[in-house]
Amino acid sequence: MIAALLLAAAAATLEWPQFRGPNASGVSPASGLPVEFGPDKNIIWKVALPPGNSSPVLTADRIFLTAYEGNQLLTFCLDRASGKILWRRQVMAGREEKLNKLNDRASPTPVTDGTNVYVFFGDFGLVSYGPDGNERWRMPLGPFTNLHGMAASPILAEGKLIQVCDQDAGSYLLALDPATGRALWKIPRPESTHGFSTPILHRGTSGPPELIVPGAYQITAYSLDTGEKLWWVRGSTWQVKSAPVIGEGVLYFNGWAPGGDPGEQFELPPFAEVVRDHDVNRDGRLGRQELPKPFQPTGSWEAIDLDDDGLLDERDWGFFRARRAARNSVVAVRLGGRGDLTPSNVLWRYGKSLPDVACPLLYGKALYLARTGGILTTLDPATGEVIKQGRLTGALEGYYSSPVGADGKVYLASQGGKVVVLKAGGQWEILAVNELDAECYATPAVAGGRLYIRTRQTLYCFGR
């Protein structure tokens, strides 16, 4: 009886401890959630905060999130019941990295063990604070070669703090001791260029717990204990942003990037051939003026010049060639096995009307995909067949926040600050479209009959 009570208490402190809640599932057992809410309706409290795209995380009685003001990289602790700011701490940015206009200096979401909090800033690295705001340790990291800025969030997995640092040169996966910040292992990821996906944990029936890390062109699993590469699945697109989800022994992951939709692929020749035919000055590399028009990048030159030296070498060209051949898709992978699982474990792929950033949501018997423009698709998780596809009428906007499921409902926050509430199910129905006061990029947190939603300037707590 005592053991059961202790386990229940421990679970209560970790109701929504990281990006998208437990293991990034986006699902909560909470009930009694409101359908209609806004700045003046079903509001428990609200608090003004500096900007930041990170999502709130929850313990039994506290909320943690990050923000920034100029070069100050901020961590906040709030009282969950009242929204009162309990403490605010800062580190100073060691630099200012390149950022996409949809990214900011506080995009990665913190993770908490129920007492302490761990935060990652691309302009600094990792920092941990105790319950009273005391700095426990710091680990500066970077600078990073990511032209859009870093965005992957840290996670805690069975006594290890995990941070993926995918970039155009020198990608790696890092495991630290949460108590001290000491590095336990660091594994290079040379097959990956810049990416933004947060890893998840998988515990199989046998073998070591696995860290599943989506990256450019493939999904890879590593041993949590040692960092050993265990298995991989090829066929991801060239720039990954969302986090995967797991249900009934199957992994689901969505990857979308510009140029990867059906019909947009282009077959580039091997490096030796293009150098032979187009390297005018015979230096063994390719300048932009040396490439014929069909071989020019569809985006910026910086996106393919991975070492930023103004020229394409064999590594640059290899990734560029793979990028032009990459295909966007949602993939379902049966878990279990070692080595290259692409031929044996891929159950299905679906390649139409995919989200750009928003993660898939597996809730009930449907896989939800929220595409920018307000297009929502539900797929049958077993077959990948479309159950329903329709418009989120009243909120036909960008979707960079990820959907969450609870209380028989699905909540989707649009870029413009509209929160669509659906009756969950393959044949979903719109119950309400609620309007907030500012843009929203953060994913809602859900626990204890409450919704915690962050806009660009406010953190709201809604409840009935």
Summary of the structure (lengths in Angstrom):
residues: 464
radius of gyration: 21.9
end to end distance: 32.8
largest distance: 78.1
contacts: 1622
relative contact order: 0.14
helix: 10%
strand: 37%
